[in-house]
Amino acid sequence: MDRENGDGDIEGGGGDDGFRSSIGRKYRPVLANDRAVLEMSSIDPGSSSSSTSAFADHPPNLRKVKTSVNGSSDAKEGNALHQQQPNGTQQQESKLELFGFDSLVNILGLKSMTGEHVAQPTSPRDGEDISITAGLPKPSAPKLGTLMGVFIPCIQSILGIIYYIRFSWIVGMAGIGETLLLVSLCGTCTFLTSISLSAIATNGAMKGGGPYYLIGRALGPEVGVSIGLCFFLGNAVAGALYVLGAVETFLKAVPAAGIFRETVTQVNGTAVAQPIESPSSHDLQIYGIIVTILLCFIVFGGVKMINRVAPAFLIPVLFSLVCIFLGVLLARKDHPTEGIVGLNSKTFRDNWSSDYQKTNDAGIPQPDGSTTWDFNSLVGLFFPAVTGIMAGSNRSSSLRDTQRSIPVGTLAATLTTSCLYLVSLVLFGSVASREKLLTDRLLTATIAWPFPSLIKIGIILSTMGAALQSLTGAPRLLAAIANDDILPILNYFKVADGGEPHVATFFTAFLCIGCVIIGNLDLITPTVTMFFLLCYTGVNLSCFLLDLLDAPSWRPRWKFHHWSTSLVGALLCIVIMFLISWSFTVVSLALASLIYKYVSIKGKAGDWGDGFKSAYFQLALRSLRSLGANQVHPKNWYPIPLIFCRPWGKLPENVPCHPKLADFANCMKKKGRGMSIFVSILDGDYHECAEDAKTACKQLSTYIDYKNCEGVAEIVVAPNMSEGFRGIIQTMGLGNLKPNIVVMRYPEIWRRENLTEIPATFVGIINDCIVANKAVVIVKGLDEWPNEYQRQYGTIDLYWIVRDGGLMLLLSQLLLTKASFENCKIQVFCIAEDDGDAEGLKADVKKFLYDLRMQAEVFVITMKWDAQMDGGGGSPQDESTEAFTSAQQRIEDYLTQMKVGAQTEGTPLMADGKPVIVNEKQVEKFLYTTLKLNSIILRYSRMAAVVLVSLPPPPLSHPAYFYMEYMDLLLENVPRILIVRGYRRDVVTLFT
């Protein structure tokens, strides 16, 4: 058996000489540009291809070998690979030919398992051609490790404009104590999110889209697209945030560059008011638009150009940090500045408490300022300083080892920056007075040593680098969403594999410029915060759901996670959102909800194996176990009809089920609640008809959805209908979710189609239902059954002859809930055998119906069976006499044929393949009984919308042909009737 060593080479554990797989022999890794791969890429995509690593050892002898995945004769050819030796002799055949598939050394073996299945692509686009090298990295593309691939990008994204020009101001406003709480709160949120991200990212191979890909594959395409689009907006707005920060720093460093100038006078408690200049909002807008356009030109240059200039943004960040900490340590010793008091415990105590003040739009304290600050608003201002933890996952395609680099690099960057913030806030609060912290927005450059001016250059470069990353990542995120083909409206942003998302870049630049025109940094940051928090909530909820369900496919390499930490992280994100601004929170959630609803309505359905499907499965299993195997209480009883789709007669080939059967199935549910099982039996051998059965099942399922009927489709292959139904009735369903009612149409065509087979099958099905304790509902006049738009008037008449557990009463109530029968009234006809029992029976039935909360008019009809047979009950109606006489004659003829056949063969009377005993007097009695019931139905229910009557069981030892004659006589001239038989349990109850 093959195994993989630490270097990534495959070692053969045994094999023949043809594959040269003796123990210790190492195979050279197969690359995407190898000749074997290139030759196989030209093979017809409709068929599979096979090759082995032996092709790499002997490139001159390459040849195409076609195989078949389903193990056909072509597969044998693929497994029995022959390769010519230099002397012209053939190698030995593969020893794995027995298994019918290629060995794992095959190029299409293990490597193809790292991607999505060809039959079910990553996106729900069916029929997409997928190359065998899809998802594999290009050999020429350099692979990044943990440091350069994850840690440094996260550091660059996290350490941005907020730290350099807002963090010291936050310390002055909130004080050291509340800033510690602020940093701890935001740091804990991102740390828990990083743990969740690490768990999801190490549960399999990642593709383009970053957090959108993770959330979409965990929570489904609807949630993934809604949060992914919000995350795209957050990245686009964050680009504007970084651009404005760079421009503001530039204008602070070079005031002469400002076209407009705004002077704000701040009374800070000193004797002399100090004039403080801040950049004009118009300058921010103009320069911001120019910088955004320049960055877009760089983005159009492609990822290669961005990667070349990215390291240049890292050096200023590191250099600026060193200068800042040197300046803090040397404050007041090297370059005294007013307000910079050096590290001082008194200053630490003075700055410990908060001092929230009103400020103008530029953040300068002003007694009559328009902006009021508190802890909640500072959370929204500071939180973008801890975002950026997704930078590593966004580069998953460029990482050498995704499942190792993402958790280690992301968590290391999160912890490093959190510690940096904690140390910096203590140093800033101890080195400068509160007035200096609040008025000097570039305090980091003021205290930096030895080159304060270079710090400003470093701030500009680092913020422009972060803006460049945002303008690079946001279009690719939008293109990834568009390429999944969920929303047709996003088709304009699709890009080919390896192409640049130019249209998406234009759209992102447009959004970024729009936010730059706003020109207010403190107004933009809460918007960015909401979108990022929404994304982090989705990541935490994804990990929580996957961890809680613990499906067999959930096997992340990152083991340090728990569903409780993900839940706390998600709740913490939501709490922070409401702390910042409940109005922004409501708007962002409403936007995500609208996108979700739009995707649900307009989006293309796709099954990505998301966690919700697993949750539904787990919930179904738990509910099934909780139901147990005991009988369900009548209060909780639901009809689960087993609909026999095509038992009698023929339908067009493109109609897998009688259209009115689906309408009738809906009539058996209250407000659509309940499940129907539509089954059809395909005659034949299973091995020969398996594929036909799958096709028929898919067609039937599609037809059920078209008829808006909640149900599932099943196709059973059996030698004949009787055997197929017997298997269905025994095995269909699980526990208490087995079907409890068998619904089929009455075989009105039996007399003209087949006098022997249909009656025997029909009677056998009824007997099987009785043995299996299933209720039976047989519909006569199915072609005239009304749909939901055909209103019915009149009555629903019930001929309640035998005890059926209340099933007939319940069906009548369910019919009243449908629009087609809501104008009808219920009449209950009970049959009494003696006049003295009539009044008592009527009173009992009325009381019973009252206790059942059912409104119906009750009639009791007396039928004296023996007296009627003697002629005391009067003659039947003239219109039924002819049918009665014809039935008698047909039975006598059939009985005569049976007797002649038995005498000829010297056997007892045989019918339906078994001996029968015929009591002619009993047969006549049964005929007369059905005749009398038919006469009563025609007398009282001729204008009824639908009639329900009890189903008589097939008499023992009577031929099936006789039973069909009884049924035909019972249903004669009744256009629409339901024949109902209950089972040995109650389906209604008197008690609350």
N, C-alpha and C positions, 0 to 999 in steps of 0.2 A: 504494500500500500504506500502511496506517495505521501511525503510529508514536506514541510517547508522549513528550511533552516533559518538561522538568525540573519543571514545575509540576503534573504529573499530568494535564494535559488532552490529549485525543487530537486530533492533527492529521490531516486527511484528505489523502492523497496523490493524490487524483483520484476522480472519480465523476460521476454525472449530477446534473441539477438537482433531481431528486426528493429526494435526500439532501443537497443543498446542500453538497457536499463538494469544492468547488473548493480549489485549493492555498492554504493559509494560513488556511482557515476552521477555527475551533476549536469543538469540541463541548463543551457544558456537561456536567460529570461527572454521571452518573446515580446518584442516591441512592435509598436503600431506601424513602423516603416519596414518591418521585415518583409522579405519576398513572399513568404507564406501568407502573411496577412494581406498583402497587396493583391496576390493572385486570388485569394478567397473573396476579396471585396468585389470582384467582378462577377461572382456567381449570382444567379437570379435570386433576388431577395425573398421570393416566395418559398424557396427551399432552403434547408439548412445546409451547412458545410461542415466538413470535419477535416482536421489535420492534427498532427502531433508535433512535438518539439523535434522529432527526428527530421522533419522537413528543414529545420534550421541547420542541422548537421550536414546535409547533402543538398545544397541549393541547386546544383545542376540537374538533379533528377526530379524536380518538382512536377506535380501533375494535379489536376483538379479531381476531387472525389466528391460526388454528391451523395448525401445521406438523407434519410427520412426520419423525422423525430418520432413518428408514431410506430416505429419498429417494423416498417414494411421491408420489402426485399432490398430497397436501396440502403436501408440501415445496415444490412448485413455486408453490403459492399463497403460501406464506410468503416465498419469495424475491422473487416478483414483487409487491412491496408497491406499492399504489396509494394515493396521498394526494391529497385534494381541495384544490385551490387556492381562494383566496377567490372567484375568478370561476366556480368550478364545473368547471374543466377537470382532466383527470387527468395525473399525472406519468408520466415514462418508467419502464419496468420496470428492475429491478435488472440490472446487467451481469454479476453473479456467479451468475446462474441456472444457467449451465452446470454448476457444481460440485454442484448438488443440495442445498446446505446454506446456512444463513444466513451472512452475512458476520460478521467478528469484531467489528463495531460492535454486534452484537446484545447485548441485555442478558444473555441466557443464554450468551453466548460466553465472553469472557475472564474475566468475573467468576465464572462457575461453575467455571472451571478451578482457582480458588484453594482450593476445597474438595474433599471426597471425591466420587467418582462416585455418581450417584444409584442406579445398579444395584448398587453395592457400597458400602454406607454405611461410615462410620468404624468403628462398632461392628458386630459380626457379626449385627445384627438385620436379617434380610431383610424386604423389604416395608415398611420404614419410610417414612413420608411425609416428604419433605424439601422445605422451601420454597426458592424461588429466592433468598431473602434469608438462608438459613441460613449461619451463620459470618460474615456481614457485620456490622460494628460498627453500633450504633445512632447515628444522627446527633446525638442529644442528649448522648451520652456523651462527656465530655471525654477527649481523648487526651493521654497523658503522654509526655514526652521522655526522653532518657537520664538526665538529672540526677534528676528527681523520680520517674521510673518505675522506674529500676533502681538507680542509684548510691545514692541516699538510703535506699531500703528495705534494700539489702544492708548498708549501714553500720549502720543501726538493728538489723538482725538479728545482725550479727557482733559489734558492740560491745555487750556485755551484762553480765550479772552476774559472769561469770568475770573480766573485766578489772577491775571495780571492787572486788570483795571477795575475790578469790582470786589474782590475778596477783602481787601483792606477796608473798603467802605462798608462792607457788611459787618466786619468786626467792630467798626466804630458805631454802627447803628444798633446792632443787637447785643453788643458786649461779648466778652470772652465766654461767659457762661452759656448764654443761649446759642452762640455760634458753635460751641462744642456740641450742644444738643442737635443743632441743625446739621452739622457735618456727620454726626453719628447716625442720625435718622436717614439721611440720603445715602451715606456709605453702606449702612445695613441693607437698604433697599437694593442697591446695585450688587452688593455681595451675594445676597440670596438669589438675585436674578442670574448672577454669573454661575452659581451652583446649578440652577435649573438649566441654564444654557449648556453647561458642560455635560450634564446628563443626557440631554436630547441630542447634542452634537456628536456624542460618542456612541449613539445607538445605531449607527449605520453611516453609509456614505452620504455626503452632502453635495447638492448641486447649487446652481446659481439661484440667487434670491435671498440669501442670508436668513434673517428671522422670518421672512415671509414663507420661505420653503419649510422651515421648521414648524411654524405655527400651522400652516396649511396642511401639512402631512399629519399633524397631531390632532387638530380640531376640525379639519374639513376645509374644503375649498371656500365655502361662504365666509367662515371666520377668518381664514387666511387672507383672502382678498380684501376684506373690510379692514383688518388691522394692517395689512401690507400697504394699502393705499394711504392710510393714516400715517404710517411710518415713512412713506415716501414724502408726504407733505411735511412731516417733521424734519426730514433731512433737507428738503428744499428751503424751508424757513430757517433752519440752522445755518445754511450757507449764507443767507442774508445777515444773520446774527454775526457770523465771523467776519464778513465783509465790512459791516458797520464798525465792528471792533477795530479792525485794521485801519480803517479810514480815520476813526476818532483818535487812535494813537498817532497816526501820521500828522494830523492837524494839531495835536497837542505838541508834538515834537517840532513841527515847522509851522508856527502860527501865521507866518507871512504867506503861506500857500492858500490860506482861506480867502475865498472870494467875498464872503460876507463875514461880519464879525459881530458877536453878541457879547455884551458885558453884563454880568450879573453882580450886583453888590450884595454881599452876605454880611450881616451883622452877627459876628460870632462871639460876642461877649467881651471883646477887647475894647480898649478905649477908642481906637481908630478903626473905622470900617475898612475892610480890605476888599479892593476890587478883584473879582475872580472871573477870568475869561473862560468861556466854554465854546466849543465849536458850534457854529450855526447849523441848524437842521438842514438848511438849503445846501450848505457845503457837504454835509453827510450824504445827502441825496445825490448830488452831482458826482462827487468822487466815487460814491458807492456804485452808481450805474457804470461808470467807466471801468472800475476794477472788476465788476461782474462780467462785463463784456470781454475784458482781457483774459480772465480765467476761463471763459467759455472757449476762447480760441485755443488755449492750452488743452482743454478737455477734448476738443475736436481733433487734436493731434494724436489721440489714442492713449491706451494704457501704457505703452512703452515710454512715451514722453513723460507721462506722470511719474512712472517709477524711477525715471532718471533724475528728476528734480526733487523727488520726495526726500532722499537723504539730506539734501541741503536744508530742509526745514527742521531736521532733528538737532543739528549742531547748535543753532541759536538757542533752542529751548534748553538744552543742557548747559550751555554757557551762561544763559541768563539766570538759571537757578543757582549756579555757583556764585555768580556775582551778587545775587540778592542775599544769599545767606552770609557771604563775606561782608556785605554792607551792613547787615543787621548786627553782626558781631563787632564791627569796627565803628558803629554809629557813635557820634559825638567825639570820637577820638581823631578821626582823620579829616572829616569835612562837616563841621557843625552846621546845622540847618534849623531854622526856627520850627518848633513842633517836634523835632526828632530829639528825644531825650536819652536815647540809648536804652539798653536792657535795664529795667528798673522795676523793683517790686512794687513801689508806690504807683507807678503807672499801670502795672498789672492790676492792682486793686482798684484803681480809679476806673479802669476800662472793663472791669468784671461784669458790672450790671449793664442793662440795656438803656438806650437813650433814643427812643423812636421820635423822629421829627418829621415835619412836613418839608417837602422838597419841591423844586420846580421840575420840569420835564427832563432836565439834564442831570438830575440827582443832586443838585447843590442845595444844602439846607436853606430854607427860607420860611419865615414865620407864616406868611400867607401863601405858601406854596399850594399847588394844585394836587399834589400826590401825597397821600398819607401812607406811612409804612408801618407794618407790624410783622410779627413772626411768620404768619402765614404767607404774606407777600414776599418775604425774604426767601422762603422755601422755593417759591416759583422762580425767583431771580437766581438762586444758587444752583438749583438742580441741574441745569445744563452743564455745570462744571464737573459733574460726575458721570455724564453720559459718554458714550463712545465705547462701551464694552462690546458692542457688536462689530467693531472694526475687524477683529480677527475672524469671526465667522463669515463676514462678507468676503474674505479672501480665501475661502476654503479650497477653491480650485487651484490655488497657487501654493498650498502647503504640502510639505513632504509627508507629514504624518498628522492628518487632521485630528484623529481621535486622541492624540497625545498633546499636540500643540495648543489646541483651543482651550481646554480646561486649565492647563498649566499657565499659559500666557495670559489668558483673560483674568484669572484669579490673581496672578502675580501683579498685573497692572492695577487691578482694583485695590488690592491691599497697599501697594506702593503709593498710589495717589491719595488714598485715604490717610495714610500715615503722614504724607507730605502736607495735606491740608491741616491735620491736627497740630503738627509741629509749627506750621506757618502761622496759624491763627494765634497761637500762644506768643510767638515772636513778634508778630505785628501788634498785638495788644500790649506788649511790654516795651516796645521801642518808640512809639509815637503817642502823642496826646490824642484825645478824642477829636478835637477840632481839626488836627492834621489828617486824621483818618477819614473824616467826613468831607474835607474840602480838597484834598489832594487825590485826584482820581488815579494819578500815575505814581503812587507812593513807591511801588516796586522799583521804578526807574530813579526816583529821588534818592532812595537809600542804597541803591546798587553801587558796588565798588569793584573794580576801579574805573569802569567805562559806562557811566549812566546812559550816554547817548547810544551806545551799542545795544543796551537793553531795549531801547525803543525799537531799534531795527530788528532785534530778535523777536519782539512782540509782534511786529508787523508781519514778519516772515512766517512765524508760527501760526498766526491767525489766518493768514492767506493760505497757508498749507492746509489748515483744517477746512477752510472754505472750499479749496480745491478738491479735497477728499469728499466733501458733501456733494459738490456738483458732479463728481465722478460716480459716486455710489447711487445717488437718487435716480438718475436715468436708467442705470442698469437694473435697479429694483423694479422700476416701472416696466422696463422691457421684459423682465422675467415674468411679471404678472401677465403681460400681454401675450407672451409666447405660450403660456399655459392654456390660452384660448378659452378662458372661462367667460369673460365679458366681451361680446362682439364690439362694443363701443371702443375698446382699447386696441383694436386691430391695427390702428394707425401707428402704434408704437412697436409693432413687432420688428424683430431683427433676425437676420439669418445667423446661423451658427458661426461664431467668430467675427461677426460684424459689429460695427460701432452704432450705438443707439442715437443717431443724429436727431431724429424727430423728438425723441424723449428728452434729449439734451436741450433743444430749443424750448420745449414746454417747461422744463425745470428752470431754465434761465429766465423765462417770462415770469414764473412765480417768484423767483428770487428777486428780480428787479422790482416787482410789485411790493414786496416786503421792504426792500431798501428804500423805496419812495416814502414809506411810513416814517423812516428815519429815526424812530425812537427805540433804542436798544432795550430799555426796561419794559416796553410794551410787547416786544417780540418774544422775549424769553419765556413768559408764561405759556405762550402758544406752543413753542417748541417743547416745553416741559410736558404739556398734556399729551402730545402725540407720542413722545418717547415713553412716558409712563403707561400709556395705553398699550404700546408694544411690549413693554416689560411685563405688564399684567398678562398679556397673551402668552408669553414665554413661560411664566410661572404657572398659569392655569394648565398649559399643555403638559408640563412636567408633572403637575399634581394629578391630572387625569390619568396619564400613562402610568405613573407610579402607583396610584391607588388601584387601577384595574389590574396591573401586573400581568399583562398578556404574555404568552410564550415568546412573542417577538420582542418584548421589552427586556433587552440585555445590555444596558449601557456599560461601557468599560469604566466610566467614572463612577465609582462605588460610593463616594461620600455624598449621598443625597438621601432625602426622605420626603415623603409626600407632605408631611407637616411643615417642613421648611419652605416648600414651594407654595403652600397655602398661605403661610405667614407672609411670604414675599408678595403674593398677589394682593392680599388684604392691605399690606403696607403701601403698595402702589396706589390702591384706591383711596386710602386714608390721606396720602399726600396730595392726591388730586383734589380732594375736597378741602384740604387745608389751604391749598393755594387759592382756589377760587371755585366755588360751587357752580357759578355761571359758566365758566370755561369748561368745567367738568361735564355739565349737562350738555353743552354744545358739542363737545368732542364725542361723548357717548351717543348723542343723537345722530351725529354724522356717521359714526361707525355703524349704528343700527340701520340708518337709511341705506348705506352701502350694502349691508348684509341683506336687507330686504330686497334691494334691487338685484343683487346677485342671485338670490333665491328665485326671483321671478324671471329675470332675463338671462341668467347665466346658464351655461351648458352643464348638465349633470356629469359628475365624475366621481369615481370611487378611488380614493387614495389610501384606503385602509386607515382612516383617521380614528382617533380615540373615541369619538362619539359612537361609531359603529361597534367598537368593542364594548362601550358602556351599555348600549342597547342589548348586546348579546349577553353580557353579565347580568343585566337586569332581568332579561327574559329567563335565564337559567335560575336566578334566585326566586323569581315569581313562580316558576314552574315547581321548584322544590317546596315553596311555601304552600302551594295548592295541595301538594301531597297526592296520594292515590285514593283518598276517601272521596265519597260523593260530595259534590258541591251543594251548599244549602240552597233551597229554592229561591231565597231572596237574591242570591248571587248567580243564579243560573242564567246563562246566555246561550242562545241557539248558535251552534257551530255546524252549519249545514254542509253536507258533502254533496256537491252538485254533480250529478251524472250528466256530462255534456252532450254526448252523442250516442245514446244507447239504442235508439230506434230511428229508422229513417235515414235519409241522406241529406247532407247540406253541401253548399258549394265548397270547393277545396280551400278557398281563402277565408272561410268562416268556420273557426274551430269549435264554436259553441252556438247553440240556439240563442239568438239575440234576446228572446224574452226570458230565458233562464236567468240571465244576469239581472234583468229587471225584477224578476220574482225573488232572487236572492237578496236584493236590496230591500224588498218588502218585509223580509224576515228579521230586519235589524231595526233597532230604535235609534234614530238620529245617526245612522251609519255605524254604530258601535257593534263590534263583533267581527268575526272572521269567517269567511267562506272558503271552502276548499273545492276547487273545480278540478275534476278528474276525468280523464278519458282513457280508454283501454285500446291499445294498439295490438291487434292480432298478429302473431308471428313469433319468431325465435329472437330472444333478447340479443344474442351476439350479432345477429344480422340487422336488427332494427334499432340498435342503441342510438345511432346517430340520428335516425329519423325521429326517434322519441325526443331527443334533445331539441331538434328543430321545431317539432310540434309543441313542445312545452314552452319554448320561447314565443312562438306564435300565439298560443293560448294566453300566456301572461300579458302580452301586448294587447290582446283583445280585451282582457279583463280591465286593464288600465283605461282603454278607450271607452269602455262602458261605465267608468267611474264606480267600479265595484271593488270594495276592499276585500281582497282575497288572494290566495296563492294558487298556482297552477301545478298540477302533477299529471304526468303521463306514465302509464304502466304498460309494459309489454308482457303479454301473456298468450298462451296457446288459444284461449277463447275467452269470451266475455265472463262466463261463470267463474272460471278459475281466477281471472284477473280481479273480479269484484271480491271474491272470497279472500284473496290476499290483501286487498285494500282495506276491507272491513276489519281485518285482524291487526294490521300493522300501522295504519295511518294515524298520525298524531302521537303525542307524548303525554303521559299522565292524564290530568283532567282537561287537557287541551285536545283530546281526541274528538272527532266529529260525533255529534249526538243525534243528528237528523240526516237521513238520506233523502235527497230530493231528486226526483226524476219525472219525466213526462210519461203520460199513459200511452202505451203502444197501440194507438188507434189504427195503425196500418197492419196489425198482425194478421188479420184475416185475408188480406189480399197479397201480403208479402210471403209469409211463411207460417203455415198452420202448425208446425211442430216445434221449430227451434225457438221462436220468440216466446210462445207461452211457457215452455220449459225454463227458459232463461229468466223470464219475468217472475214466475213463481219461485224459482230458486233464489233470486235476489231477495224477495220478501221473506222467505224462510231463513235466509242467512241473517237478515236484519233482526228477526225475532230471536234467533239463537244468540246473536251478538248483543242483544239488548239495545238496539238502536231504534229510534223513532223513524217513521216513514211518512213522507208527504209526497203524494202522487198528483201531478197536475194534468187535468184533462182540459182541452181547449187552450193550450199554451199559445197557439198562434194568435188568439184574440186577447191575450193578457195585456192590460193597459200599461203604457209607460207613464212616466212622471207628469207628462203634459196632457194626458187624457183623463179628464175628470169623470168620476163615476157617481151615479145617483141611485138611490134605492136602498136596499138592505144587504147586509151580510148575514146569511142564514146558516145556523149551525144545527146539524142533526146529530145530537149528542146521544149516542146509543149505548156505548160502553164506557167504562172508566178508563181515562187515558192520562191521568195525572194533571189534567187541566191544560194540556198542550193545545187543544183546539180553541179553548177560550183565549189563551195567550196569543195564538196566531191571529185571531180576530182583532185583538187590541193592537197588535203590531201593524196590522193593515190600516187601522184608523189613524196611525201616526203619519201615514204617507199622504201626499197631496192628492193623489188620484182617488183615494177612498175616504178622505176626511169628511165628506158630506154624507156618508152612509150611516145607517143605524144597524144595530145588531139585534137579531132575533134568534132565540134559542128554542129549538124544538126537541123535546124529550119524549121518548117512547116508553109507554107503560103497557103492561100486559093485562091489566085489569082495571075496570072503572073505579074501583075503590082505592086504588093506589094513585090515581091521577091527582087529586087535590093535595094529598100529602107530599107527593113528589114535586108539585109546582111550588108549594110553600118552601120546601127545603132548598130547591134550586134558587128561588128568589133571595132567600136569606144568604145562601152561599155566594151568590153574585154580589150582594150588597157588602158582605165582608171582604170580598176581593176588590172592592172599589171599581166594579164594572157595571156600566149601565146597559141593560139589555131587556128586551121584552121576552117573556117566557110563555111558551105554549107546550101543553102536554097532549100527546096523541096516543090513543089507546089502540093497540093491535093485539087481537087474540089469535095467536098463530094456529092452534089446533082447530078452533072453530072455523077459521077462514079456509083451512084445508078441506073441511067438511062442507064448505059452501055457506056457512053461517055468516061470514063477513061480507057477503055481497060480491058481485062480479067486479073484476078490475075495469079500469077505464078502457074505452074502446080503442084509444090510440096506442095503448100498451099491449092489447090483446094480440095483435099481429106479431109484435116482437116476441112475446111470450111463446106463441105457437111456433114461430120460426126457430127459436132456441131449442124448444123441445124436439123438433124434428131433426135439427142438426146433431143434437146429443144422441138421439136414437140411431142415426146413421153412423155416427162415429163409434158408438158402442157395438153396433152390428159388425163393423169392420174389425174391431178388436176381437170379437168372439170368433169370427171367421179365421182370422190370423192365428189365434190360439189353437183352434181345432186343427188347422192345417199343420202347424208345427208341433202339436202335441204338448203345448206348454200352457201354464195358467195365463190369465189375462195380464198383458204387459202394456205399459204406457210410460213414455219418457225413460225407457231403459230399466224399469223396475216393475215388479208385480203390483197390481192394484186390486182392490176389492170394491165393487160397485154395488151400492144399495140404491136401487132405482127409485124407491119411495123417498129416500133421503135426498136424492138428486132433485126430484120433483118439488120437495119441500123447499130446498134452497132456491130453486127457480122462482117459486111462488113468493118467497120472502123478498127477494130482490125486486120482483115485479111490484109488490105492494109498496115497498119503500120508494121505488121510482115513481109510482102513482102519487104518493104523498108529496114528494119533492116537486113534481110538476104541478100539483094542485096549489101548494102554498108558496112556492119559490120560483114561479115562472119568470118573474120580473126582477129577481134578485141580481145584484151586481156580481156576487160570487157565492157559491154554496160550499159548505164544509160538511163532510159526512165521515163517519167512522169507517175505517178500512176493515173488512172482514178478513180474518186470516185464512190462508188456503186450507181446505179440509184435508185431513189425513187420508191417504190411500185413494184420493180422487185424482184423476188425470188432470194435468195442467190445462188441457183443452176445456174441460168442464168449468174450471175456475174462471177462465177467460169469458166463457158464456155467462156465468153468474155476474161478472163485473160489467160486461157489455149491457146486460139487461138492467143492472142497477143505474148505469149512467146514461141510458137511452134518452135522447132528446134534451139532455141538460148541457147547455153550451159551455159553461165555465164552472168547474167544480174541483175542489181539493179533497182528496181521499186521505185521511189522517189516521195514523195509528201511533199511540204513545208507547211508552216503555215503562218498566217496573219502577217508577219513581215519580214524585210530584215535582212539577216545574212552577207551581204557584203556591203561595202560602197565605193564610188568613191573618197572620200575626205581623206586627210592625217590626 
